[in-house]
Amino acid sequence: MRTKLIALLLASAGLAVTASACKKQESAETGQAAVSASGLDLAAMDKGVKPGDDFFAYANGNWVKNTEIPADRSSVGGFYIADKVREQHAKELIDGILKSNPAAGSDDARIRDFYNAYLNTDSIDKAGMAPAKADLDAIGAIADKRALSAAIGSTLRADTDPLNATNFSTDNLFGVFVTQGLTTPGEQIPYLMQGGLGMPEREYYLSSSADMAGLRTKYRSYVETVMKEAGSADPKAAADRIIGLETKIAKAHETREESEDFAKGAKVWTRADLEKNAPGIDWASLLGAAQLGSAAHRLEASLQRVRRRDAVAHAVRSHRLLPAPLSGSAAWAFEFAAGCDWLDRECRGDFAAASEPLRDAALQKMQAMPWESPAGRFFVVMRNTVMADYYVQPLAWRGLALDRPPQPLGFFDAVR
């Protein structure tokens, strides 16, 4: 067996030497094939620049030097180029469908019919406002706050993304951004975004700069033209009302700087907060029409869980406990309810509302419980989760209006 193994190793060594001899002859072909397969454009690189001095110039220098910015754009980049390629592919696809004879009812036939209908401007002009009549009648039938709130809610879509795409704009009065709770980790919750403006943001309506004033004049002229084409009896007065309403909405908007402030944007309102802070809306009707009613109830429950854990965390901080290994955090979901119920019973029904001495006594008793008991396991898992939240979600505590996270003795910033 040993002899066979040695023979195999020698044969492998011989093959390696042969491959090495051939490698230089094939390097150009194989290297170019590998580059092509990777999708990298070597011609875009400027290899005269040392990557350690300026990696951007090293990777993109020749592309920047040789690429002209289109006259109708302020910038150009990979996403724009990719979109133009996508647009060309879509055009070729549609052109092919239009030249074919797709079967009735097929996807290709639907694409053909939709495309032709879009380009049939004669039919569109002939129809006038008739296709919009049902929507206009529904708007005209709104008679009270409940109906208005339901109408607004029915328009809500998940059409904004301030974190991943810096997209703060929506054509609707409110936009919706759905993500993991910024202060309630683990919960998927909807965030309402301000909208309702025809121009990009509030400064276009309120800024005193000459450029913005000029844009407002042009925008008002555009609105009046639209109302005239829509058959308004008094397009000027209609434009005045529309611009007046949008300006009023703009004055109620937060500034862009405030919208981009994470600590402010991460604040979560309960249903009670919505009713208190925005009483002009029938929130039950709006959330119901937006199909967010159940999300509001889940959010309320989530906030209650966070508040209960927050109270526990404060108590843990007062005891200066050293953390156990974080591997126990996965058990939190199983121990949470039983542990919170145990603390509530020890604190006359409500641990979070109990006095500090009563909470301390309950936690001291819980700390002494054996690991085999639900309360003992809860205590260890709770302690681990508090620390995990601190290191994984350092902004979560600020969002809960805490001056700092619970920091047990023995950690480098425990004294801060």
CORHUVEN-V681247 format. One record per residue. PSI is psi in whole degrees, -180 to 180 (999 if undefined). Layout:
# CORHUVEN-V681247
[[PSI] [PSI]]
This chain:
# CORHUVEN-V681247
[[-42] [-39] [-43] [-39] [-44] [-41] [-42] [-42] [-42] [-42] [-41] [-41] [-41] [-42] [-38] [-41] [-43] [-45] [-38] [-37] [-34] [-19] [-41] [-38] [-31] [-1] [-41] [-47] [-50] [-37] [-43] [-38] [-40] [-40] [-44] [-41] [-31] [-23] [2] [143] [97] [-27] [-21] [-17] [150] [93] [0] [-12] [135] [128] [-29] [-20] [-44] [92] [-34] [-47] [-38] [-44] [-31] [5] [-49] [-34] [-43] [-40] [-36] [-5] [127] [134] [126] [147] [-25] [14] [155] [-14] [169] [148] [-173] [-39] [-41] [-45] [-44] [-38] [-37] [-38] [-43] [-43] [-41] [-41] [-41] [-40] [-45] [-39] [-47] [-40] [-41] [-39] [-42] [-32] [-14] [-176] [75] [151] [143] [136] [-7] [166] [-40] [-38] [-39] [-40] [-45] [-48] [-42] [-43] [-46] [-39] [-37] [-37] [-7] [74] [-28] [-45] [-37] [-47] [-37] [-36] [-28] [-133] [2] [-42] [-23] [-1] [-43] [-42] [-43] [-38] [-39] [-40] [-42] [-23] [-6] [122] [-12] [178] [-37] [-46] [-40] [-43] [-40] [-39] [-42] [-44] [-35] [-16] [-8] [136] [156] [76] [13] [158] [83] [-23] [-47] [-27] [8] [40] [101] [-3] [140] [145] [-20] [168] [-36] [145] [166] [133] [120] [125] [175] [138] [126] [-24] [3] [70] [139] [-13] [131] [115] [154] [137] [130] [134] [146] [143] [-151] [8] [143] [-30] [165] [-43] [178] [-35] [-26] [-24] [-29] [-17] [145] [3] [151] [-37] [-45] [-38] [-41] [-40] [-38] [-40] [-45] [-39] [-41] [-39] [-39] [-45] [-42] [-40] [-43] [-45] [-35] [-47] [-27] [-4] [20] [139] [-29] [80] [-33] [-47] [-38] [-43] [-40] [-43] [-41] [-47] [-39] [-43] [-45] [-36] [-39] [-41] [-42] [-38] [-27] [-13] [148] [156] [164] [-38] [-42] [-37] [-31] [-2] [110] [-44] [-36] [-43] [-23] [-8] [134] [131] [138] [175] [-39] [-39] [-42] [-47] [-38] [-45] [-22] [66] [-9] [-5] [141] [94] [-31] [-42] [-42] [-50] [-35] [-45] [-29] [-1] [37] [7] [-45] [-32] [-36] [-40] [-41] [-38] [-42] [-44] [-38] [-44] [-37] [-40] [-42] [-42] [-38] [-44] [-34] [-44] [-41] [-42] [-41] [-42] [-39] [-42] [-39] [-24] [-8] [51] [141] [141] [148] [170] [143] [-5] [-19] [-7] [-29] [-22] [-3] [-45] [-31] [-28] [-13] [-53] [-47] [-41] [-43] [-40] [-39] [-45] [-39] [-43] [-39] [-21] [35] [35] [-19] [98] [-44] [-32] [-2] [162] [161] [-45] [-39] [-39] [-42] [-43] [-40] [-42] [-37] [-41] [-41] [-40] [-31] [-7] [145] [154] [-31] [-20] [150] [-40] [-40] [-43] [-40] [-43] [-45] [-45] [-41] [-44] [-42] [-42] [-38] [-45] [-39] [-42] [-38] [-46] [-29] [-35] [68] [-22] [-10] [-37] [-37] [-39] [-24] [11] [28] [145] [-23] [161] [162] [123] [101] [156] [140] [-12] [152] [-26] [27] [-26] [-10] [999]]
